[in-house]
């Protein structure tokens, strides 16, 4: 059978789904087609190109060398088509889907996102939270806010906040032991989540080699915002990112006793696929959040140390 040399758009759409899932069955489920129909469209494309694109196995398929070369180009082409449609479509019912860490969502986004919606009332916003790194090719997420390094292939990164951390606590807790003069003084208080590697790293960097963190009761709250809530409630000392708690510092609900900030090389980033940077809703959100972050950046004043009475 000889295929017409007209542009095989439908076959390319099927190939794109099959390449992403590495499964004809899952590609069919995404596209509302039978596995047989998917296989047929792939066969037509292979005949059109003159090269096999998949290695068929009993329970799965694998891309051939030709398939590996073609797949990213086809994915990029479909992204460009969607971008072109989005840019001319009426935006009255556009939804921006944001994936964020729970801490950034609760400590920053929830306090500022209303301003974005006031500026752009035609864009609805959906916010999903988790600590997982979202796979844009397997999700309908438009942008993500990650605590990570900026090393994702094919992604655009814009730094929002530095991923630094330092011990913080309620001022009255520090005063309860006559103030905090040296890093070792923190060990006289309850440490929230002492098993967190940030604690051992911070103490090591300030010259405390053996802080004895193993003697503290184990606790694991997993989300920095929860640890901050415990510290605000006078339940102990938490390892936090100061810039996320500027309001609590200003109100006297949290206190940073020492200047030293630790980091493991990660930051808070706004992330989205590089080939979607010109989508209107993404551009509007990117420009808004970068400006808003800069405007809301606190002019932090040194607070250390609280001396004893």
C-alpha positions in Angstrom: 0.0 0.0 0.0 1.4 3.4 -0.9 0.3 6.3 1.2 -0.5 9.7 -0.3 2.2 12.3 0.3 -0.2 14.8 1.7 0.8 16.0 5.2 -0.2 13.2 7.7 -1.5 15.5 10.5 -3.8 12.9 12.1 -1.1 10.2 12.0 1.4 12.7 13.6 -1.2 13.4 16.4 -1.4 9.7 17.1 2.3 9.3 17.0 2.8 12.1 19.5 0.4 10.4 22.0 2.0 7.0 21.5 5.5 8.4 21.9 4.6 10.1 25.2 2.9 7.0 26.6 5.1 4.4 25.0 1.8 2.5 24.6 -0.7 2.2 21.8 -3.4 1.3 24.2 -2.9 4.4 26.4 -2.6 6.6 23.3 -5.9 5.3 22.2 -7.5 6.0 25.6 -6.2 9.6 25.4 -7.5 10.1 21.8 -10.7 8.1 22.0 -9.5 5.5 19.5 -9.0 1.8 19.6 -5.6 0.2 19.9 -6.0 -1.1 16.3 -6.7 2.3 15.0 -3.7 3.8 16.7 -1.5 1.0 15.3 -2.9 1.7 11.8 -2.2 5.4 11.9 1.4 4.7 13.1 1.9 2.3 10.3 0.7 4.9 7.8 3.1 7.4 9.2 6.0 4.9 9.0 5.2 4.2 5.4 5.1 7.9 4.7 8.5 8.4 6.3 10.0 5.2 5.1 11.4 4.3 8.5 10.1 2.3 11.5 9.2 4.5 14.4 8.5 1.9 17.1 9.9 -1.4 18.2 6.8 -3.5 18.9 7.1 -5.8 22.0 4.5 -8.0 23.7 3.4 -5.5 26.4 4.9 -2.2 25.3 6.6 -0.3 22.5 9.9 1.5 22.3 10.9 4.4 20.0 13.5 3.5 17.3 16.3 6.0 16.6 14.1 7.6 13.9 11.2 7.8 16.4 13.5 9.4 19.1 14.5 12.1 16.6 10.9 12.7 15.4 9.1 12.7 18.8 10.4 16.0 20.3 9.9 17.8 17.0 6.3 16.7 16.7 5.6 17.5 20.4 7.1 21.0 19.8 5.0 21.5 16.7 1.8 20.6 18.5 2.7 23.0 21.3 3.2 25.7 18.7 -0.2 24.9 17.1 -1.9 25.1 20.5 -0.1 28.4 21.2 -1.3 29.8 17.9 -4.9 28.9 18.7 -4.7 30.2 22.3 -3.4 33.5 21.1 -6.3 34.1 18.8 -9.1 32.5 20.8 -11.5 34.6 22.9 -10.0 34.6 26.3 -13.2 35.0 28.3 -13.2 31.4 29.5 -9.4 30.9 29.8 -8.2 29.0 32.9 -4.6 29.2 34.2 -3.6 26.1 36.1 -0.8 26.6 38.6 1.0 23.8 40.4 2.8 25.0 43.6 4.5 23.7 46.7 2.1 23.9 49.6 4.4 26.3 51.5 4.7 28.8 48.7 1.0 28.6 48.0 0.0 29.2 51.6 2.7 31.8 52.5 2.8 33.8 49.3 0.3 32.9 46.5 -2.8 32.9 48.7 -2.0 36.4 49.8 -1.3 37.9 46.4 -3.2 35.8 43.8 -6.4 37.9 44.2 -4.5 40.9 42.8 -3.7 39.0 39.6 -7.3 38.1 39.1 -8.4 41.7 39.6 -5.9 42.8 36.9 -7.0 39.9 34.6 -10.6 39.1 35.3 -11.0 37.1 32.1 -8.5 34.5 33.4 -9.8 31.9 35.9 -7.2 30.4 38.2 -6.9 26.8 39.4 -4.3 26.1 42.0 -3.0 22.6 42.8 -0.4 21.9 45.5 2.1 19.1 46.2 5.8 18.7 46.6 6.1 16.6 43.5 7.8 17.9 40.4 5.1 18.1 37.8 5.6 16.5 34.4 4.2 19.1 31.9 3.9 16.5 29.2 1.6 14.4 31.4 -0.4 17.2 32.9 -2.7 20.1 31.9 -0.6 22.4 34.2 0.4 25.7 32.7 3.0 26.9 35.1 4.6 25.4 38.2 6.3 27.0 41.3 9.1 24.6 42.4 11.6 24.4 45.1 14.4 22.9 43.0 17.5 23.6 40.9 17.1 25.2 37.5 18.2 22.1 35.5 15.0 20.8 33.8 15.4 20.2 30.1 13.2 22.2 27.8 11.9 24.4 30.7 12.1 28.1 31.3 13.0 29.1 34.9 12.5 32.5 36.7 13.8 32.8 40.2 11.2 34.0 42.7 12.9 33.5 46.1 16.2 32.2 47.3 15.9 28.8 48.9 17.7 29.7 52.1 16.8 28.7 55.7 17.7 29.5 59.3 16.3 28.8 62.8 13.2 30.9 63.7 11.0 30.9 66.8 8.6 33.0 68.8 10.4 35.8 70.6 8.9 34.8 74.0 10.4 31.4 73.6 13.9 32.9 73.3 13.2 35.2 76.3 12.2 32.1 78.4 15.8 31.0 78.6 17.3 34.5 79.0 17.8 35.1 75.3 19.9 33.5 72.5 23.6 34.5 72.4 25.2 31.6 70.6 23.9 29.0 68.2 24.3 26.3 71.0 21.6 28.1 73.0 19.0 26.8 70.5 19.7 23.3 71.8 18.1 24.3 75.2 14.8 24.5 73.4 12.6 22.0 71.5 13.7 21.5 67.9 10.9 21.0 65.4 11.7 18.2 63.1 15.3 17.6 64.3 15.8 14.8 61.8 15.7 17.3 58.9 19.1 17.5 57.3 18.8 21.3 57.3 19.4 21.3 61.0 22.7 19.4 61.0 23.9 21.4 58.0 23.1 24.8 59.6 24.8 23.8 62.9 27.8 22.5 61.1 28.2 25.7 59.1 28.0 27.9 62.3 30.7 25.7 64.0 28.6 23.3 66.1 29.9 19.9 64.9 28.0 17.6 67.3 24.6 19.2 68.2 23.2 15.9 69.5 20.0 16.2 67.5 19.3 12.5 68.0 18.3 13.1 71.6 15.2 15.1 70.6 11.8 13.4 70.0 11.3 12.6 66.4 8.7 14.7 64.5 8.0 15.1 60.8 5.5 17.7 59.6 6.9 17.5 56.0 5.6 21.0 55.0 7.5 24.1 56.1 4.3 26.1 56.6 3.2 23.6 59.2 6.5 23.9 61.0 6.2 27.7 60.9 2.7 27.4 62.5 4.1 25.3 65.3 6.9 27.9 65.9 4.4 30.7 65.9 2.4 28.8 68.5 5.5 28.7 70.8 6.0 25.0 70.2 9.7 25.2 69.4 12.3 26.3 66.9 11.7 25.7 63.2 14.0 25.8 60.2 12.4 28.3 57.9 12.9 30.5 54.8 12.7 34.1 56.4 11.5 35.8 53.2 8.3 33.8 53.4 7.5 35.0 56.9 8.2 38.7 56.7 4.7 39.6 58.0 5.1 37.3 61.0 8.5 38.9 61.7 7.1 42.4 61.5 4.3 41.5 63.8 6.6 40.0 66.4 5.2 36.5 66.0 8.5 35.1 64.6 12.1 35.9 65.3 15.3 35.2 63.5 18.0 35.0 66.2 21.1 34.5 64.0 22.3 36.0 60.8 23.6 32.8 59.1 21.5 31.4 56.2 22.1 27.9 54.8 21.3 26.6 51.4 21.5 23.4 49.5 21.5 25.1 46.1 17.8 25.1 45.5 15.5 28.1 45.0 11.8 28.8 44.4 11.3 29.1 40.7 8.5 29.9 38.3 8.7 27.1 35.7 6.9 26.4 32.4 7.8 24.7 29.1 10.1 26.8 27.0 8.1 26.3 23.9 5.0 27.8 25.7 6.6 31.0 26.8 4.5 33.1 24.4 1.1 31.8 25.5 -0.8 34.8 26.6 -2.0 33.7 30.0 1.5 32.4 30.8 3.1 35.7 29.7 0.6 37.7 31.8 1.2 35.6 34.9 5.0 35.5 34.5 5.2 39.3 34.2 2.8 39.9 37.1 4.4 37.5 39.6 8.0 38.7 38.9 6.9 42.3 39.4 4.9 41.4 42.5 7.7 39.4 44.0 10.0 42.4 43.7 7.5 44.8 45.1 6.7 42.6 48.1 10.4 41.8 48.9 10.9 42.7 52.5 13.6 45.1 53.6 14.7 42.8 56.4 16.3 44.3 59.5 18.8 42.3 61.5 17.2 41.0 64.7 20.0 39.2 66.4 20.5 38.5 69.1 17.9 38.9 71.9 19.9 39.4 75.0 18.9 38.3 78.5 17.2 40.7 80.8 
